[in-house]
Amino acid sequence: MSGFVDPPPSEWAPLPDGSGNEIFLVTGISGSGKSIALHALEDAGYFCVDNLPPELLREFIRLEHGRWTRRVAVAVDVRTVGSLPLLLPLIDELRAEGLKVRSLFLDASTDALVRRFSETRRPHPLSSVPAGNDAARALVEAIELERELLAGLREKSTVIDTSQLRPGVLRAWVRGLAGARESALTLVFESFAFKQGVPLDADFVFDLRALPNPYYVRELRALTGRDEPVAAYLRAQTDAGEMLEQIATFIERWLPAFEDNQRSYLTVALGCTGGQHRSVYGVEQLARRFEGRQATLIRHRELDARG
């Protein structure tokens, strides 16, 4: 025994780019895209480990600190269900010791998950019922049980709803999160179509369907809220300016409270009928308003899905 004692994370040398020590924790519901997210982080320069038992996380970090010249991402999921109760207090301990822990939780609707499991014919890790008449019911029960087991971790994480996302879009969104500049809290503005469902990852949802719809203007129908003719049309609408001003005022009022609550991300979702004009315009305008003083990310769920 050499008597060597590993220093706490707060004393470790920072990464060469000055970003400091960090670990990206990837978790979520089975079938929601964790493997895709881990591959995206690997492409972004992270050293990735899949399905690490929580009780080994601290030892793994100690092993890594001697060569902490790379960011680390670790996937943890319900396959280590017996150890999950250890994870939340461990995250708090590591953060208190000075290590930046970014927790990403991937979620999806039950319908989307059932469809994915049916397409891949892979069993759910919590399902012990063989294929047959009861397979569908058992799968839904396993998904709901998993939601209960991971509820506490979801509350402490940044959530991405993958129900409507193609793999390429999910990879882009994960890379966006990984590359977001250092900030006490990052604002995520997301547009969506109500007819495709409300995003599960939204902290606040605002309905822009009361505003005049550019879709009914022939010259604007094929355009989006990122195009100047649509933007000009909506800027001319008094209600549009008033609604966005009230949303911005609401965010400004409550942003400090979320920062004090140690939140890393706050997702503000704006919806309209098709997710093409009004919600897209609103997201672009709000992001522009906050980007000079707050780290911001933009997502357009329906537009991104089109590629």
Secondary structure, 3 states (H helix, E strand, C coil): CCCCCCCCHHHCCCCCCCCCCEEEEEEECCCCCHHHHHHHHHHCCEEEECCCCHHHHHHHHHHHHCCCCCEEEEECCHHHHHHHHHHHHHHHHHHHCCCEEEEEEEECCHHHHHHHHHHHCCCCCCCCCCCCCCHHHHHHHHHHHHHHHHHHHHHCCEEEECCCCCHHHHHHHHHHHHHCCCCCCEEEEEEEEHHHCCCCCCCEEEECCCCCCHHHCHHHCCCCCCCHHHHHHHHCCHHHHHHHHHHHHHHHHHHHHHHHCCCCEEEEEEEECCCCCHHHHHHHHHHHHHCCCCEEEEEEHHHHHHC
